[in-house]
């Protein structure tokens, strides 16, 4: 072991050698140039000796032995970024062992992000939105197999004078293993069909099984606050003052993913029971309308075209639930649709200067989505088609900027067109 390496590792831990009573290695006597540093590293659990009690400081190490020392130092909170970068491949190979070391270092971890966004929407009554969202995640270790995660969220609306200081528990769930199944239960996030069907909170339980071919399935409730709403009059004109809200009390989903050669594929089934249309009973005598169940199927394939460039095609099919219920009758549009995506690279929060570009084309009937992932105007439309353009860039480590532009046309009513510009900066810690 080189003298400079021993001293550097000892300094990284930031603990003085005088804190320890004695050096445990027989071949590193008091007065040896490395005595203090070796004693410190041994007491911190970073280096071990051999069975005969010797340190063997002149013996050459393999890169894997060095990687184990770096991993232990990282678990103790040492600042060894340069060494970690040098031995990245070896640390990755030792991933299971490193994970165990890191898990023992902190029983509870706190992370989070702050997102500022500005939205310009010509389909919005106010024309724009100006918000700051803060999220704090708390993750605790229950035992070797189970963890708990909670998320607190606060939203500040800069467009009004109201106190938007409420902090809400938006996520609270456990993760663990039951036999060969991975289990998640509580209020967690679900992304269905890449967000083209649903992307928000879900109260329920989810199981995951498999590796090369993976099945993810869940059952529970699509949270009422997450569904979209439409405003129009019952003569088929928009902005008529009556709000229609789609809600689903019971939901289940199953998604199968795998790989065939160079192609990644996905098949999904998403079922929403007792979807409701809440209408203003004062308008034209309409009352609370209950729609049929809506089962949505999705198929997709992702093909790499070049280094960093991928193309995805997705087909969606829903039930024709809107056509028989007033005031939707005659305005439901198609009951199927597709989404085409071309994506190049992507910004990584940990890599300053990384960036990505994405283009999407949408053509989705009203029954193919419940709560779309997009920041465009899909929640104000009964079916839509159009395109979206996206660009993101990592300004500095853990600071990512993104710009999104949507040009969408409603597939029902007056086929109005809505353009949306969405910008955001996300700070992660």
Helices and strands as residue ranges (DSSP letters): H 3-13, G 17-19, H 35-43, H 63-75, H 81-86, H 88-93, H 95-105, E 108-121, E 128-141, E 147-157, E 167-178, E 181-192, G 193-195, E 198-209, E 214-222, G 224-226, E 229-232, E 242-247, E 250-260, E 263-273, E 276-278, E 289-290, E 294-306, E 309-317, E 336-345, E 355-364, G 366-368, G 378-380, E 384-396, E 399-410, E 417-428
